[in-house]
Amino acid sequence: MKIAEVGNIIEFREGLQGIVEKVNENSVIVDLTYMNNFRNLELDARTVVNHKNYKIIKESIG
């Protein structure tokens, strides 16, 4: 399993997407405001996702 890096875009929990802001030992902190429909979902701006529960959609450049 590849662990996400800061700036990667990940997908988790049935289609939610976000940008990784911080990588911890067992999880990442994700900024959900990346999604176009963020305001409609009534979610917090950030969430924590375990490394086992996401897939990397786009890797950061540089």
N, C-alpha and C positions, 0 to 999 in steps of 0.2 A: 504494500500500500504506500503510495506517495503522499507525503505530508505537504499541505499547501504552504505557500510563502506569502508574505505581505504583498498585497497588490493583486493576488490571484482572484479570479471570480469563481465562486463555488456554487453548487446547487445542492440543496438538501430538503428534507421534509416535503416531499411531493411537489417539487417545482419552485420553491422559494430560492432566490438567488441573492448573493451579496458579495461585497468586496472584503477580503481578509485584511483586517487592520492590525491584528497582533496574533502571534503564534505562541501558544503555551505548550507545556509538556504533553497534555492529553487532549487539548482542544484549541480552537481558534475563536477569536472575537471577530464578528462579521458585521459590516455596515449594510443594513437592508435598504437604505434610501436609494441604492443603485437601481432598484426595480421601478419601472415606469408607473406601476399601479400601487406603489407603496402607501400613499395616502388613503386609498380605498380599503386597504387591508386592516387598518387600525392596529398596527403592530408597533412595538418599541423600535427605535432607530437602530439599535444594536442587539445582538444576541450571541450566545456562546454555543458552539457546535463541536461535539466530540469528533476526533479524527476518523472514527469508524463510520460516521453518519453523513458524509458529504462526498461529492466527486468534484474534481477540478474541471471547470468548463473552459477557462481561458487563463493561461499563465501570464504573469506580468512581464513586461519587456524591460530589460535592464535591471 
